[in-house]
Amino acid sequence: MTVVGVDVGGTNILAALVGTGSEVVGRAKATTPGGGPEEVLDVVCELVGEVAEEPAAVGVGIPGPVTDGVVRFAPNLVGWAEPVPAGQILSERLGVPVVVDNDATVGAVGEWVAGAGAGASFLLGVWLGTGVGGGLVLGGRAYRGAFGGAGELGHVVILKGGALCGCGRRGCVEAYAGRASMERMVETAIGAGEHTALHEIMAERGKGRLTAGVWARALAAEDPLATRIIDEAVQALGVGVASVINLLDLDTVVVGGGLAEKLGQPLVDRIADAARPYLLVADAERRFIVAALGDDAGVVGAAALARDLVRH
């Protein structure tokens, strides 16, 4: 059965032909257009056509809450402030069944199907990027909640009245551990006269922003500001993850995204250590593990959901 998985991000869109063993056998990639939903869906259709002539089904991950194929809003995509029936539009245009889901959810499914979360029954996927994404697999099935908003770890409030988050609320995990928030902290500290090598490293590496590699170099050099901000991010993630574990009694936490891929299992171990004091059942044999599939997690998970769609 030929299925295609698509991962729509704020920067790029990746489509992949995924085999029955969840292996990626063909890829196509394009820059995410900034002209709104119609342009994005045009690119999705083009990429699907590049990797498969007649797929049996297509799965698509999009960064926002999704209910029955309708993207309620997508804050990291230009012009997606209103609901978009992406599933229906794509199915009509491609002529095949299409399932659309939240990008963090499909990433969690990908790691559960073929990555670090294999064998888990109750899994939380944590994605460290511009924001902090979260996806859930509960009882062996993707869990979306009543309105498609389940798994939003980044917007679990850990401090009432705390730091301002990009969502407009205060005290969210993302306000401390999302890349955009961390970059704002750096600028604020520099404005207050604090010294850091972060910008120097960024310039040396020819980067236009504070990438995971820049943070890694600064941490290796024991830069005080970088160390403090990462410490705060780890603590925020630990408290947020612990709260989710206490609520759902998870057996596995998989951490992915650029920073996790760069810093590896030591970062995940630090998050586990930060979570442990807040866990109600602290002695359970839970796994905290770095994601294994990298950029392929989303397309593999989306393809798995597509395959399930036509099986049932």
C-alpha positions as CSV (number, residue, x, y, z in Angstrom):
1,M,0.0,0.0,0.0
2,T,1.5,3.3,-1.1
3,V,1.0,6.1,1.4
4,V,2.5,9.6,1.7
5,G,3.3,11.6,4.8
6,V,3.6,15.4,4.8
7,D,5.0,17.6,7.5
8,V,4.1,21.3,7.1
9,G,6.4,23.6,9.1
10,G,6.7,27.3,9.4
11,T,9.9,27.2,7.3
12,N,9.7,24.1,5.1
13,I,7.2,21.5,3.9
14,L,8.5,17.9,3.6
15,A,6.7,15.1,1.9
16,A,7.8,11.4,1.9
17,L,6.8,8.1,0.4
18,V,6.7,5.7,3.4
19,G,6.9,2.0,3.0
20,T,5.0,-0.7,5.0
21,G,7.9,-0.9,7.5
22,S,7.7,2.8,8.1
23,E,10.8,3.4,6.2
24,V,11.1,6.6,4.1
25,V,11.8,5.6,0.5
26,G,11.4,8.9,-1.3
27,R,11.4,12.6,-0.3
28,A,10.5,16.0,-1.7
29,K,10.9,19.4,0.1
30,A,9.9,23.0,-0.5
31,T,9.9,26.3,1.3
32,T,6.7,27.1,3.1
33,P,5.0,29.9,1.1
34,G,3.8,33.0,3.0
35,G,0.6,33.6,1.0
36,G,-1.9,31.8,3.1
37,P,-3.7,28.5,3.2
38,E,-4.3,28.2,-0.6
39,E,-0.6,28.5,-1.4
40,V,0.4,26.1,1.3
41,L,-2.1,23.4,0.1
42,D,-0.9,24.0,-3.5
43,V,2.6,23.1,-2.4
44,V,1.4,20.1,-0.5
45,C,-0.3,18.7,-3.6
46,E,2.8,19.4,-5.7
47,L,5.1,17.6,-3.3
48,V,2.7,14.6,-3.0
49,G,2.7,14.3,-6.8
50,E,6.5,14.3,-6.8
51,V,6.9,11.4,-4.4
52,A,3.9,9.2,-5.6
53,E,1.7,9.1,-8.7
54,E,-1.2,7.3,-7.1
55,P,-1.0,7.0,-3.3
56,A,-3.7,5.1,-1.5
57,A,-3.9,7.8,1.1
58,V,-2.1,10.9,2.4
59,G,-1.4,12.0,6.0
60,V,-0.5,15.7,6.8
61,G,0.8,17.3,9.9
62,I,0.1,21.0,10.4
63,P,1.2,23.2,13.4
64,G,-2.1,24.0,15.0
65,P,-5.2,22.4,16.6
66,V,-7.0,20.2,14.2
67,T,-10.6,18.9,14.5
68,D,-11.9,16.4,11.9
69,G,-9.5,17.6,9.3
70,V,-10.2,21.3,10.0
71,V,-7.2,23.3,11.1
72,R,-8.7,25.7,13.7
73,F,-5.8,28.1,13.4
74,A,-2.0,27.8,12.8
75,P,-0.1,30.6,14.5
76,N,3.2,29.8,12.8
77,L,1.7,29.9,9.3
78,V,0.9,33.2,7.6
79,G,-2.9,33.8,7.1
80,W,-4.1,30.7,9.0
81,A,-6.0,32.7,11.7
82,E,-9.4,31.3,10.7
83,P,-10.5,27.6,10.4
84,V,-9.4,25.9,7.2
85,P,-11.0,22.5,6.1
86,A,-7.6,21.3,4.9
87,G,-8.5,17.6,5.0
88,Q,-11.5,18.1,2.7
89,I,-9.7,20.4,0.3
90,L,-6.7,18.1,-0.1
91,S,-8.9,15.0,-0.5
92,E,-10.9,16.6,-3.2
93,R,-7.8,17.9,-5.0
94,L,-5.7,14.7,-4.7
95,G,-8.6,12.3,-5.2
96,V,-7.6,10.1,-2.3
97,P,-8.4,9.8,1.5
98,V,-6.5,12.5,3.4
99,V,-6.0,12.7,7.2
100,V,-4.8,16.0,8.7
101,D,-3.6,16.2,12.2
102,N,-1.5,18.4,14.5
103,D,2.2,18.3,13.7
104,A,3.4,17.4,17.2
105,T,0.8,14.6,17.3
106,V,2.1,13.1,14.1
107,G,5.6,13.4,15.3
108,A,4.8,11.5,18.5
109,V,3.1,8.8,16.4
110,G,6.2,8.6,14.2
111,E,8.5,8.0,17.2
112,W,6.0,5.6,18.6
113,V,5.7,3.6,15.4
114,A,9.3,3.5,14.3
115,G,11.5,5.5,16.6
116,A,12.5,6.0,20.2
117,G,9.0,5.5,21.5
118,A,8.6,2.0,20.1
119,G,6.9,-0.3,22.6
120,A,5.4,2.5,24.6
121,S,1.7,2.4,25.6
122,F,1.4,5.9,27.1
123,L,3.8,8.3,25.4
124,L,4.4,12.1,25.4
125,G,6.4,13.5,22.5
126,V,8.0,16.9,23.3
127,W,9.3,19.0,20.5
128,L,11.7,21.8,21.2
129,G,11.6,24.4,18.4
130,T,10.4,28.0,17.9
131,G,7.9,27.0,20.5
132,V,7.4,23.8,22.6
133,G,5.1,21.2,20.9
134,G,3.6,18.2,22.5
135,G,1.9,15.1,21.2
136,L,0.2,12.1,22.9
137,V,-0.2,8.4,22.2
138,L,-2.4,6.9,24.9
139,G,-3.4,3.2,25.0
140,G,-1.7,2.7,21.6
141,R,-3.7,5.4,19.8
142,A,-3.0,9.1,19.0
143,Y,-4.9,11.2,21.5
144,R,-6.3,14.5,20.3
145,G,-8.9,15.5,22.9
146,A,-12.4,16.9,22.4
147,F,-11.4,19.8,20.1
148,G,-8.0,18.8,18.7
149,G,-6.0,20.7,21.3
150,A,-4.6,17.9,23.4
151,G,-0.9,17.6,24.1
152,E,-0.2,21.3,24.2
153,L,2.7,21.0,26.6
154,G,4.1,24.4,25.6
155,H,1.0,26.1,27.0
156,V,0.8,24.3,30.3
157,V,1.1,27.1,32.9
158,I,3.9,26.5,35.4
159,L,3.9,30.0,37.0
160,K,0.9,32.2,37.4
161,G,1.7,35.7,36.2
162,G,5.1,34.5,34.9
163,A,7.0,35.3,31.7
164,L,4.9,36.5,28.7
165,C,4.4,33.7,26.2
166,G,3.9,34.2,22.4
167,C,0.3,33.0,22.9
168,G,-0.4,36.2,24.9
169,R,-0.7,34.4,28.2
170,R,1.9,34.3,31.1
171,G,3.8,31.5,32.7
172,C,3.6,28.9,29.9
173,V,6.4,26.3,29.5
174,E,7.0,27.8,26.1
175,A,7.7,31.2,27.6
176,Y,10.8,29.7,29.1
177,A,11.8,26.9,26.8
178,G,10.7,27.9,23.3
179,R,13.5,29.2,21.0
180,A,11.7,32.5,20.3
181,S,11.3,33.2,24.0
182,M,14.9,32.2,24.8
183,E,16.1,34.6,22.0
184,R,14.0,37.4,23.6
185,M,15.6,36.7,27.0
186,V,19.1,37.0,25.4
187,E,18.2,40.4,23.8
188,T,16.8,41.7,27.1
189,A,19.9,40.6,29.0
190,I,22.2,42.2,26.5
191,G,20.1,45.4,26.7
192,A,20.6,45.4,30.4
193,G,24.4,45.3,30.0
194,E,25.0,41.5,30.4
195,H,27.8,40.0,28.4
196,T,27.5,36.9,26.3
197,A,29.4,35.2,23.5
198,L,26.1,34.0,21.9
199,H,26.1,36.7,19.2
200,E,29.8,36.3,18.5
201,I,29.3,32.5,18.0
202,M,26.3,33.2,15.8
203,A,28.4,35.6,13.6
204,E,31.4,33.1,13.5
205,R,29.0,30.4,12.2
206,G,27.3,32.6,9.7
207,K,23.9,32.2,11.3
208,G,21.1,34.7,11.3
209,R,19.6,33.5,14.6
210,L,20.5,31.5,17.7
211,T,20.5,28.0,16.3
212,A,20.8,24.8,18.3
213,G,24.5,24.7,17.2
214,V,25.1,28.2,18.6
215,W,23.6,27.3,21.9
216,A,25.7,24.1,22.1
217,R,28.9,26.0,21.4
218,A,28.0,28.6,24.1
219,L,27.2,25.9,26.6
220,A,30.5,24.1,25.9
221,A,32.3,27.4,26.5
222,E,30.3,27.8,29.8
223,D,28.9,31.1,28.7
224,P,27.0,32.4,31.8
225,L,24.0,33.8,30.1
226,A,23.5,30.8,27.8
227,T,23.9,28.4,30.8
228,R,21.4,30.3,32.9
229,I,18.7,30.4,30.1
230,I,19.1,26.7,29.3
231,D,18.9,25.9,33.0
232,E,15.7,27.8,33.2
233,A,14.3,26.0,30.1
234,V,15.2,22.6,31.6
235,Q,13.5,23.4,34.9
236,A,10.4,24.7,33.1
237,L,10.2,21.6,30.9
238,G,10.8,19.4,34.0
239,V,7.8,20.9,35.8
240,G,5.6,20.8,32.7
241,V,6.4,17.2,31.9
242,A,5.9,16.1,35.5
243,S,2.5,17.7,35.5
244,V,1.5,15.8,32.4
245,I,2.9,12.6,33.8
246,N,0.9,13.0,37.0
247,L,-2.2,13.6,35.0
248,L,-1.9,10.8,32.5
249,D,0.5,8.3,34.1
250,L,2.8,8.0,31.1
251,D,5.5,5.3,30.6
252,T,7.6,7.1,28.0
253,V,8.7,10.7,27.2
254,V,10.4,11.3,23.9
255,V,12.1,14.6,23.4
256,G,12.9,15.9,19.9
257,G,13.5,19.1,17.9
258,G,16.6,20.9,17.0
259,L,18.0,21.6,20.5
260,A,17.4,18.0,21.7
261,E,19.0,16.6,18.6
262,K,22.1,18.7,19.1
263,L,22.5,18.2,22.8
264,G,21.3,14.6,22.8
265,Q,20.5,12.3,25.6
266,P,22.3,14.4,28.3
267,L,19.7,17.2,27.8
268,V,16.9,14.7,28.1
269,D,18.4,13.3,31.3
270,R,18.5,16.8,32.7
271,I,14.8,17.2,31.9
272,A,14.1,13.9,33.6
273,D,16.0,14.9,36.7
274,A,14.1,18.2,36.8
275,A,10.8,16.4,36.5
276,R,11.5,13.8,39.2
277,P,10.9,15.9,42.4
278,Y,7.4,16.8,41.1
279,L,6.3,13.2,40.2
280,L,3.7,11.6,42.4
281,V,4.8,8.1,41.4
282,A,8.5,8.8,41.2
283,D,9.8,5.2,41.4
284,A,8.1,3.9,38.2
285,E,10.3,2.6,35.4
286,R,9.6,5.4,32.9
287,R,11.7,6.1,29.8
288,F,13.0,9.6,29.1
289,I,14.7,9.4,25.7
290,V,15.9,11.6,22.9
291,A,13.9,11.2,19.6
292,A,15.4,9.0,17.0
293,L,13.9,9.9,13.6
294,G,14.9,13.6,13.3
295,D,12.9,15.4,10.6
296,D,11.4,12.1,9.5
297,A,9.2,11.8,12.6
298,G,6.4,13.9,11.2
299,V,6.2,12.3,7.8
300,V,6.4,8.8,9.3
301,G,3.7,9.5,11.8
302,A,1.5,11.2,9.2
303,A,1.9,8.2,6.9
304,A,1.0,5.8,9.7
305,L,-2.2,7.7,10.3
306,A,-2.9,7.6,6.5
307,R,-2.4,3.9,6.4
308,D,-4.8,3.4,9.3
309,L,-7.4,5.5,7.5
310,V,-7.6,3.2,4.6
311,R,-7.3,0.0,6.6
312,H,-10.4,1.0,8.5
